Amino acid sequence: MLGQMMHRPLLISHLIEHAAKYHGDTPIISRETDGSTTHLDWKTIHSNSKRLANALVKSQRLSPMVGSIQAILQPSTKTGI
């Protein structure tokens, strides 16, 4: 369609896929509330997000549909990534 700047929807999953593909080894360092640090990279974040999505589909019998909204609220800690 003419006039569209993007070829696919702007979704968080697409942003994570892009980061994993082009910046996969870029370190992500998080500081926890107890002062410890966690070291991850975009490839790991992508892998974890895919595992979470697949687990949700299996456990809740969810079927992602175009236009459906499914969300989880999780604090920004190492267990939430």
C-alpha positions in Angstrom: 0.0 0.0 0.0 1.3 3.4 -0.9 2.1 5.9 1.9 3.2 3.4 4.5 6.6 4.0 6.0 6.8 0.6 7.6 6.5 -2.9 6.2 5.4 -4.5 9.4 3.7 -3.4 12.6 5.8 -1.7 15.3 5.7 -4.4 18.0 8.1 -5.0 20.9 8.8 -8.5 19.6 9.9 -7.0 16.3 12.2 -4.6 18.1 13.8 -7.5 20.1 14.2 -9.6 16.9 16.0 -6.6 15.2 18.2 -6.1 18.3 19.1 -9.9 18.4 19.8 -9.9 14.6 22.0 -6.8 14.4 23.2 -6.3 18.0 23.0 -9.8 19.4 26.3 -9.7 21.3 25.7 -6.2 22.7 25.9 -6.4 26.5 22.9 -5.4 28.6 23.9 -4.8 32.2 21.2 -4.4 34.9 21.6 -3.5 38.5 19.3 -5.3 40.9 17.8 -3.8 44.0 20.3 -5.7 46.2 23.2 -4.0 44.3 24.2 -7.1 42.3 24.5 -6.9 38.5 23.1 -9.1 35.8 24.8 -9.4 32.4 22.7 -10.5 29.3 22.8 -9.8 25.6 20.1 -9.3 23.0 20.4 -12.9 21.7 19.5 -14.1 25.2 16.7 -11.7 25.6 15.2 -12.8 22.3 15.6 -16.5 23.2 13.9 -15.9 26.6 11.0 -13.9 25.1 10.4 -16.7 22.6 10.4 -19.4 25.3 8.0 -17.3 27.4 5.6 -16.8 24.4 5.7 -20.5 23.7 5.0 -21.4 27.3 2.1 -19.1 27.4 0.6 -20.6 24.3 1.0 -24.1 25.7 -0.2 -23.4 29.3 -3.2 -21.2 28.5 -4.0 -22.6 25.1 -3.6 -19.1 23.7 -3.6 -18.7 20.0 -2.1 -15.4 18.9 -4.4 -13.7 16.5 -3.9 -10.6 14.5 -5.2 -7.7 16.6 -5.3 -9.7 19.9 -3.7 -8.1 23.0 -2.0 -10.3 25.5 0.2 -8.9 28.2 2.1 -9.8 31.4 3.1 -7.2 34.0 6.5 -8.1 35.5 9.0 -5.9 37.4 12.2 -5.1 35.6 14.4 -7.6 37.3 16.5 -10.4 36.0 13.6 -12.8 36.5 11.5 -10.5 34.3 13.7 -10.6 31.3 
